[in-house]
Amino acid sequence: MDKMGIGIIGCGTIANASHIPSYLKDDRSDILYFCDTLPDRAREAVERYGCGAATADFRDVIGDSRVAAVSVCVPNDMHAPISIAALQAGKHVLCEKPAARTYAEALTMQAAQKESGKILNIGVVNRFNEGVNRIRGIIEAGELGEVYHVYASFRAHRSIPGLGGRFTTKAASGGGALIDWGVHFLDIVMYCCGDPKPVTASGEAFCKLGRDMRGYAYVDMWAGPPDYDGAYDVEDSVAGLIRTEGPVITLHGAWAQNIGVDEMYIDFMGTEGGVRLLYGAGFKQYTAKNGALLEISQSYAPRDMFGAEISSFLDSALSGEKSAANIDTAIITARLMQAIYDSSACHREIVLA
């Protein structure tokens, strides 16, 4: 069969580490374009991978009839406009997480998918993680009994990315620790628990440790060196409580905290057992049997979740069938994050049901 023409829009870290290698490994895809507003990055991608053409204008990509699908790997403020333009041009879209800066923007993306009849997936890659899917299976099988409470911790000591840059400028990113890290943790929780309907949300987002940019002490800084003339108007930590028609979800996240321990895990607590998932690693299951307390560990072959994500996207583009990563599902997390931000702004609980 003819290969599917692919356009890579945004040639930064996530594109080079995950999207591009995964497309190259799939015999159904043919990368035709590398696009980046920094022309050298697009040209370097052409030279590195030995395929495609370089451009600085995404309109060149979506205007080519040979291109059937695109990966949108650009900063958050460009997710909605580029994804919508691509859908309107008749392209299938895989847009990196978060879907958008706000729930309202995510809704416009979902509407564009419906109007176009094309596929819009969001980069909620943990839905293709082997351990996450095993936990989902454990919960579905009833091994934990009633899962009544889930706690998510995504906390680091001093890890604000690119202080003063796009990550810490709300107009560009939409937020801080919650929208950057919390999107993954909340999505895992919702996916494993069967996407229960949200009822209420309450939270507080704190802009504390990074506010004095020149006085902020750190060991290293991912996403580039600090720009002290830039902005810092996002949260470096967040706390939240979400009630659903299933479990209650509590969360505590921090790019930066004055506790020198990184804690990246999710606890699923049920009446018959519990699971602790170490983010990016394995998990342990806890239960009781015959009067004894048990700890259960599983060993399994690792799965290339980014490869599985791209493969699933191509499956959807070819069949028209929506996957677990479709905007129709991923938008739930966008709504939850918006509710936590709104609750923090007005200092009261937000009713969602």
NORJO-V614431 format. One record per pair of residues at least 12 apart in sequence whose ideal C-beta (glycine too) atoms are under 7 Angstrom apart, sorted by the first residue. I is the first residue (numbers start at 1). J is the second residue. D is the distance in whole Angstrom. If there is no record, write none. Layout:
i=I j=J d=D
i=I j=J d=D
This chain:
i=3 j=28 d=6
i=3 j=29 d=6
i=3 j=30 d=4
i=4 j=28 d=6
i=4 j=29 d=5
i=4 j=30 d=7
i=4 j=68 d=5
i=4 j=69 d=6
i=4 j=314 d=6
i=4 j=317 d=7
i=5 j=30 d=6
i=5 j=32 d=5
i=5 j=66 d=4
i=5 j=67 d=5
i=5 j=68 d=5
i=6 j=23 d=5
i=6 j=29 d=5
i=6 j=30 d=6
i=6 j=31 d=5
i=6 j=32 d=6
i=6 j=69 d=6
i=6 j=70 d=7
i=7 j=32 d=6
i=7 j=33 d=4
i=7 j=35 d=6
i=7 j=61 d=4
i=7 j=67 d=5
i=7 j=70 d=4
i=8 j=20 d=6
i=8 j=31 d=6
i=8 j=33 d=7
i=8 j=34 d=5
i=8 j=35 d=7
i=8 j=71 d=5
i=8 j=73 d=7
i=9 j=35 d=5
i=9 j=58 d=5
i=9 j=61 d=6
i=9 j=70 d=5
i=9 j=71 d=7
i=9 j=72 d=5
i=9 j=73 d=7
i=9 j=74 d=6
i=9 j=82 d=6
i=10 j=36 d=6
i=10 j=72 d=7
i=10 j=73 d=4
i=10 j=74 d=4
i=11 j=34 d=5
i=11 j=36 d=4
i=11 j=41 d=4
i=11 j=42 d=6
i=11 j=45 d=5
i=12 j=73 d=6
i=14 j=73 d=5
i=14 j=96 d=6
i=15 j=71 d=7
i=15 j=73 d=4
i=18 j=306 d=4
i=19 j=71 d=5
i=19 j=73 d=6
i=19 j=310 d=7
i=20 j=49 d=6
i=22 j=306 d=5
i=22 j=307 d=5
i=22 j=310 d=4
i=23 j=310 d=6
i=24 j=49 d=7
i=25 j=307 d=6
i=26 j=310 d=6
i=26 j=311 d=6
i=26 j=314 d=6
i=28 j=314 d=5
i=29 j=314 d=6
i=31 j=49 d=7
i=31 j=51 d=5
i=31 j=52 d=5
i=32 j=52 d=5
i=32 j=53 d=7
i=32 j=64 d=7
i=32 j=66 d=6
i=32 j=67 d=6
i=33 j=52 d=5
i=33 j=53 d=6
i=33 j=55 d=6
i=33 j=60 d=7
i=33 j=61 d=5
i=33 j=67 d=7
i=34 j=46 d=6
i=34 j=52 d=5
i=34 j=54 d=5
i=35 j=55 d=5
i=35 j=56 d=7
i=35 j=58 d=5
i=35 j=61 d=5
i=36 j=56 d=7
i=37 j=56 d=6
i=39 j=54 d=7
i=39 j=56 d=5
i=42 j=54 d=4
i=42 j=55 d=6
i=42 j=56 d=7
i=58 j=82 d=6
i=62 j=85 d=6
i=62 j=86 d=5
i=62 j=89 d=4
i=62 j=91 d=6
i=63 j=89 d=7
i=67 j=91 d=6
i=68 j=91 d=7
i=68 j=92 d=6
i=68 j=317 d=7
i=69 j=91 d=6
i=69 j=92 d=4
i=69 j=317 d=5
i=70 j=86 d=5
i=70 j=91 d=5
i=70 j=93 d=6
i=71 j=94 d=5
i=72 j=93 d=6
i=72 j=94 d=7
i=72 j=95 d=4
i=72 j=96 d=6
i=73 j=96 d=5
i=75 j=166 d=5
i=75 j=172 d=6
i=76 j=98 d=6
i=76 j=100 d=7
i=76 j=101 d=5
i=76 j=172 d=7
i=76 j=173 d=5
i=76 j=174 d=5
i=77 j=101 d=6
i=77 j=171 d=7
i=77 j=172 d=5
i=79 j=95 d=5
i=79 j=99 d=7
i=79 j=100 d=5
i=80 j=100 d=5
i=80 j=105 d=4
i=80 j=108 d=6
i=80 j=109 d=5
i=83 j=95 d=5
i=83 j=109 d=5
i=83 j=120 d=6
i=84 j=108 d=6
i=84 j=109 d=6
i=84 j=112 d=4
i=87 j=112 d=5
i=87 j=113 d=6
i=87 j=116 d=4
i=87 j=118 d=5
i=87 j=120 d=6
i=88 j=112 d=7
i=88 j=116 d=6
i=90 j=116 d=7
i=90 j=118 d=7
i=91 j=118 d=7
i=92 j=118 d=5
i=92 j=119 d=4
i=92 j=317 d=4
i=93 j=120 d=5
i=94 j=121 d=5
i=94 j=123 d=7
i=94 j=313 d=5
i=95 j=120 d=7
i=95 j=122 d=6
i=95 j=123 d=7
i=96 j=123 d=4
i=97 j=122 d=6
i=97 j=123 d=4
i=97 j=124 d=6
i=97 j=183 d=5
i=98 j=174 d=7
i=98 j=179 d=5
i=98 j=183 d=5
i=98 j=334 d=7
i=99 j=122 d=5
i=99 j=327 d=6
i=99 j=330 d=6
i=99 j=331 d=6
i=99 j=334 d=5
i=100 j=334 d=7
i=101 j=173 d=7
i=101 j=174 d=3
i=102 j=174 d=6
i=102 j=338 d=6
i=103 j=334 d=5
i=103 j=335 d=5
i=103 j=338 d=4
i=106 j=331 d=5
i=106 j=334 d=4
i=109 j=327 d=6
i=110 j=327 d=5
i=110 j=328 d=7
i=110 j=331 d=6
i=113 j=327 d=6
i=119 j=316 d=5
i=119 j=317 d=5
i=119 j=322 d=7
i=120 j=326 d=7
i=120 j=327 d=4
i=121 j=313 d=5
i=121 j=316 d=7
i=121 j=323 d=7
i=121 j=325 d=4
i=121 j=326 d=6
i=122 j=325 d=6
i=122 j=327 d=6
i=122 j=330 d=4
i=124 j=187 d=5
i=124 j=325 d=5
i=124 j=330 d=5
i=125 j=305 d=5
i=125 j=306 d=6
i=125 j=309 d=5
i=126 j=184 d=6
i=126 j=187 d=6
i=126 j=188 d=5
i=126 j=305 d=7
i=127 j=191 d=5
i=127 j=324 d=5
i=127 j=325 d=6
i=128 j=305 d=4
i=128 j=308 d=4
i=128 j=309 d=5
i=128 j=312 d=7
i=129 j=303 d=7
i=129 j=305 d=5
i=130 j=300 d=6
i=130 j=302 d=7
i=130 j=303 d=4
i=131 j=277 d=7
i=131 j=282 d=6
i=131 j=283 d=5
i=132 j=188 d=6
i=132 j=191 d=7
i=132 j=192 d=7
i=134 j=298 d=6
i=135 j=192 d=5
i=135 j=268 d=7
i=135 j=275 d=5
i=135 j=277 d=6
i=135 j=283 d=6
i=136 j=191 d=6
i=136 j=192 d=5
i=138 j=275 d=7
i=138 j=285 d=7
i=139 j=192 d=6
i=139 j=193 d=7
i=139 j=268 d=7
i=143 j=272 d=7
i=143 j=273 d=6
i=144 j=268 d=6
i=144 j=270 d=3
i=144 j=272 d=6
i=144 j=273 d=5
i=144 j=274 d=6
i=144 j=275 d=7
i=145 j=270 d=4
i=145 j=271 d=4
i=145 j=272 d=3
i=145 j=273 d=7
i=146 j=270 d=6
i=146 j=271 d=5
i=147 j=193 d=6
i=147 j=246 d=7
i=147 j=247 d=5
i=147 j=268 d=6
i=147 j=269 d=7
i=147 j=270 d=4
i=148 j=247 d=5
i=148 j=248 d=7
i=148 j=269 d=7
i=148 j=270 d=7
i=148 j=271 d=7
i=149 j=247 d=6
i=149 j=248 d=5
i=149 j=269 d=5
i=150 j=189 d=5
i=150 j=193 d=7
i=150 j=247 d=5
i=150 j=249 d=5
i=150 j=266 d=7
i=150 j=267 d=7
i=150 j=268 d=5
i=150 j=269 d=7
i=151 j=250 d=5
i=151 j=267 d=5
i=152 j=185 d=4
i=152 j=186 d=7
i=152 j=189 d=6
i=152 j=251 d=4
i=152 j=266 d=5
i=153 j=252 d=5
i=153 j=263 d=5
i=153 j=264 d=7
i=153 j=265 d=6
i=154 j=181 d=4
i=154 j=182 d=6
i=154 j=185 d=5
i=154 j=253 d=4
i=154 j=264 d=6
i=155 j=252 d=6
i=155 j=253 d=6
i=155 j=254 d=4
i=155 j=257 d=6
i=155 j=262 d=7
i=155 j=263 d=5
i=156 j=254 d=6
i=156 j=255 d=6
i=156 j=256 d=7
i=156 j=262 d=5
i=157 j=257 d=6
i=157 j=259 d=7
i=157 j=260 d=5
i=157 j=261 d=7
i=157 j=262 d=6
i=158 j=217 d=7
i=158 j=218 d=4
i=158 j=219 d=7
i=158 j=256 d=5
i=159 j=255 d=5
i=159 j=256 d=6
i=160 j=210 d=5
i=160 j=236 d=6
i=160 j=255 d=5
i=160 j=256 d=5
i=161 j=221 d=7
i=161 j=222 d=5
i=161 j=223 d=4
i=162 j=221 d=7
i=162 j=223 d=4
i=162 j=224 d=4
i=163 j=210 d=6
i=163 j=213 d=6
i=163 j=216 d=6
i=163 j=221 d=6
i=163 j=226 d=4
i=163 j=232 d=7
i=164 j=213 d=6
i=164 j=226 d=5
i=164 j=227 d=4
i=164 j=228 d=6
i=164 j=229 d=7
i=164 j=230 d=3
i=164 j=231 d=7
i=164 j=232 d=6
i=165 j=223 d=7
i=165 j=224 d=6
i=165 j=227 d=6
i=165 j=230 d=6
i=167 j=180 d=7
i=167 j=223 d=5
i=168 j=210 d=7
i=168 j=231 d=6
i=168 j=232 d=5
i=168 j=234 d=5
i=169 j=230 d=7
i=169 j=231 d=4
i=169 j=233 d=7
i=170 j=233 d=5
i=170 j=234 d=5
i=173 j=234 d=6
i=175 j=234 d=5
i=175 j=235 d=6
i=175 j=341 d=6
i=176 j=234 d=3
i=176 j=235 d=4
i=176 j=236 d=6
i=176 j=255 d=6
i=177 j=235 d=6
i=177 j=236 d=6
i=177 j=237 d=6
i=177 j=238 d=6
i=177 j=253 d=5
i=177 j=254 d=6
i=177 j=255 d=4
i=178 j=205 d=7
i=178 j=235 d=6
i=178 j=238 d=5
i=178 j=253 d=6
i=178 j=337 d=6
i=178 j=340 d=6
i=179 j=337 d=6
i=181 j=253 d=6
i=182 j=238 d=7
i=182 j=251 d=7
i=182 j=253 d=5
i=182 j=337 d=7
i=183 j=333 d=6
i=183 j=337 d=7
i=185 j=251 d=7
i=185 j=266 d=6
i=186 j=333 d=5
i=186 j=336 d=6
i=186 j=337 d=7
i=187 j=330 d=7
i=187 j=333 d=5
i=188 j=266 d=6
i=189 j=249 d=6
i=189 j=266 d=6
i=190 j=332 d=6
i=190 j=333 d=6
i=191 j=324 d=7
i=192 j=268 d=7
i=193 j=246 d=5
i=193 j=247 d=6
i=194 j=246 d=7
i=195 j=329 d=6
i=195 j=332 d=6
i=196 j=244 d=4
i=196 j=245 d=5
i=196 j=246 d=3
i=196 j=247 d=7
i=197 j=244 d=6
i=197 j=245 d=5
i=197 j=353 d=7
i=198 j=242 d=6
i=198 j=244 d=5
i=198 j=335 d=7
i=198 j=336 d=6
i=198 j=352 d=4
i=199 j=243 d=4
i=199 j=244 d=6
i=199 j=245 d=6
i=199 j=352 d=6
i=199 j=353 d=4
i=200 j=243 d=5
i=200 j=349 d=5
i=200 j=350 d=7
i=200 j=351 d=5
i=200 j=352 d=6
i=201 j=240 d=7
i=201 j=242 d=5
i=201 j=336 d=6
i=201 j=339 d=4
i=201 j=340 d=6
i=201 j=343 d=6
i=201 j=350 d=5
i=201 j=352 d=6
i=202 j=240 d=7
i=202 j=241 d=5
i=202 j=343 d=5
i=202 j=349 d=4
i=202 j=350 d=7
i=203 j=238 d=6
i=203 j=239 d=6
i=203 j=240 d=3
i=203 j=340 d=4
i=203 j=343 d=5
i=203 j=344 d=5
i=204 j=239 d=5
i=204 j=344 d=5
i=205 j=235 d=4
i=205 j=238 d=5
i=205 j=341 d=6
i=205 j=344 d=4
i=206 j=235 d=6
i=206 j=236 d=7
i=206 j=237 d=5
i=206 j=238 d=7
i=207 j=233 d=7
i=207 j=234 d=7
i=207 j=235 d=5
i=207 j=236 d=6
i=208 j=236 d=6
i=208 j=237 d=7
i=209 j=236 d=5
i=209 j=256 d=4
i=210 j=232 d=5
i=210 j=236 d=5
i=210 j=256 d=6
i=211 j=232 d=6
i=213 j=226 d=7
i=213 j=228 d=5
i=213 j=232 d=6
i=214 j=228 d=6
i=236 j=254 d=6
i=236 j=255 d=5
i=236 j=256 d=4
i=237 j=253 d=6
i=237 j=254 d=4
i=237 j=256 d=7
i=237 j=257 d=6
i=238 j=253 d=5
i=238 j=340 d=7
i=239 j=252 d=5
i=240 j=340 d=5
i=242 j=336 d=6
i=264 j=278 d=7
i=264 j=279 d=4
i=265 j=277 d=6
i=265 j=278 d=5
i=265 j=279 d=6
i=272 j=287 d=6
i=273 j=285 d=6
i=273 j=286 d=6
i=273 j=287 d=4
i=274 j=286 d=5
i=284 j=296 d=7
i=284 j=297 d=6
i=309 j=325 d=7
i=312 j=325 d=7
i=339 j=352 d=6
